[in-house]
Every structure is written in structure tokens, then in C-alpha cells.
Amino acid sequence: MTSKLAALLPDLSPWRSSREFRLLWVQGLITYFGSFTAMVALPLQIKDLTGSPLAVGAMGAVELVPLVVFGLYGGALADAVDRRKVILGSELGLGALAAVLLVNALLPVPLLWPVYLVAAGVSAAAGLQRPALDALLARIVPHDQLGAAAALNALRWQTGAILGPAVAGLVVAYAGHAVAYALTVACFAVSVLLCLRLSPAPPAGGGEKPSLRGIAEGARYAWSRPVLLGTYAIDLVAMVLAFPHTLFPFLADELDAPWSLGLMYTAGAVGSVLLSLTSGWTSRVRRHGLMVVCGAAGWGLAVAVAGRLSNVWLVLLCLVLAGAGDMLSGLGRSTIWNQTIPDGLRGRLAGIEVLSYSVGPQLGQVRAGAMAGWTGTRTAVWAGGAACVGAVGLLAAALPGLVAYDATTDEDAQRHRASSG
């Protein structure tokens, strides 16, 4: 029984074997805590200033273009310059933007336009940074530990996603938006100090200047890999069709449970944590494409059921299950990417991944806000979840190679394993 329980616990091999991984893990945890604190405070501030679900959803539209442009450029930059410098510079920029939110919140009457402006700036900085972070993982962690590293990184994200919204909800309710933004600024200050301790990470082969030609080369490689295309497509449709976070403030009011707002924001992360804490079995999985499909379908199904229920506790339970499904899909995607993409293209492919991972929720916010204004909050939630399940099923049928992916037989995975020693 003890050995079976131990087999379920997270594999800590990457933490033990890599100083750089440990440093990035702690730095990322602090950053996530600050980011998620602001993520809850921002829509709440817009809701308080406008009272409009469309105005809250519009934040996704404001963030979309900077994310697309800077995500793609950030991918090319991560393959061309020292990735440590990209991470550090972006972290400084994110901290400065949090300070702008703090100053605005301290005004006698906070302004709305700086909130949208900062949201666009955060989207740009995050788009620049994420490819460098993603591209660095396969360089600092042994190939056979990449699945375990993905699970540990997921656990880090989930911890921030639980603590950040929970603290933000309490802080905004009892101390105001300014204190929440001050916490965010403090977190980024500590994170920058940790980034300074990272070792240099120069580009493979010396790198070349970021260019449209380089971005196009990465896109051609992705297009030539149906398995990669499938991971991007499934993540994109799952987020566009079934991302409910914009509607949480209004859903809590409709359920006559405004006290549940912070729990709604953290419920998905709780489900993700539960999966990650029992993720030892995922290190032995070889069919990661099947993980992607099943996890995304589970996410959509749980969101659909949540939209049909009237009991707030059952809604929260469904959101927990949705988070577990999303995490299962995310572990599969991350492992496929890290197992198969060459280091020289990793930044550009991570830039494309930013589009599927991050653009999806932004479009999902717009979709949810617009649909809620037309059909009502509850319908916008359940209809989006049902559409997600159908879309994932169609994509799985159209991309059999993704479902059949096997880490032990896939040619790209074997080639990458051999090159990493």
C-alpha cells in the first residue's frame, strides 16, 4: 500500500537534479502569486467601475493583439538571444506595470482607461517572456525527467492560482484594490532578485537576429507536425468555447452567493492541484496525445454541467473537476512539446504555443461576455462547455495521429532523446 501511494506522488527528480529548475520554480511561484492576485483585482475593479459584463470581457479583446504580436516575436527572440535576459527584462516590465495599477488605484477616483492600457502592456510583456521560459526547460532538465518537470511546474502554477485569488478576494473586500496591487508589486520585486541568480542561457548555435523569416520557419515546422498542430488546436477551442472566468462575478450574484467569488476563481486550481499531487502515474504514460484529448473533453463537460446547476457547492465541485481535466490536457501538451521540439526551434514554437495557450482565454473572455449579454450568464457557461466537448471530439477524429502519439515510438521523440544524450 505504501509503495502504491508513493507511486502516485509527484516525481521530484527534476528538483533534485537541477539547480536552475529549483531557482525557476521558486521564482515562478512568487510571480504567479502576484499575477493571480492582480488577475482577480483587475476584473473586480472594472466591474466596480462599470457594472458591465461586456466591459469585463472587453479586457480580453484589449489583451489579444499585444499577445499575438509579442508572443510570436518573443518566440523568435528566445532563439536569438540569451533567454535569461529576456526573462529578467520582462519581469522588470511586469513589475513596473503593476506599479501603474497601484498608483491608479490610489487616486480619489480611479480611471478606467489605465486599467485597459496596463492589461495590454501585461499581455505584451507576458508574450515576450513565456517562450523564453518554456524554451529553457528542456535545456536544464534531463529528457527522461521532462514529464515530471511539467507536473512540478503545473503544481507551482496551481499553488499561485489558489493562493493569489483567495488572498485577492479577501484583500479587495476588506482593504481595497490598491493593497492587492501593492502585493503584486512586492512579488515582482522579489522575483526580479531571483532572476538575477539564473545562469546565462545563450542561444543554441549562436542564434540569429529575430526576423519574420525565422518566425515563418517555426510556423512551417509546426505545420509539418500534425501532432503539434493537434495540441495547439484542441487547447485553443477548449479555451475559446469554455473559458468561464469572466462570468464568475455575475454567476456568483445569480446564485445568490457573492461570498463564493474567490472560491470560483480558485476551484479550477484546486482540481489541478489534486491531479498534480497524484501525478506520479503520469511519468509512466506514453500516450500523451490521448491525455490531451481526454483532459480537454473533461474540462468542457464539467463547465457545461456547472452552467446547468443552481447549487453553488455543486457548481464549485464541477469547477474543481474542470480544473483537473484542464491540467491533464496541459501535462500531455507540455510533455509532447518538450519531448519532440529541437532546441534551436524551441523558442519560436513556444511563441506559437503562446497563441494557443493565452489567446484562447482572451477570446474566451470576449465570447463569454458577449454571449452573456445576449443569452444570460448561465446559458453562456453551459453552452460554451457543450460546444467545447463537441469541438474536441471532431478534432480528435480529424487528427488520429495525435490520439495515437506514443513517446516510445514517435520518430521526433526518439531523435530528441538521442540528441539530449
Beta strands, then each sheet from edge to edge (+ up, - down):
end
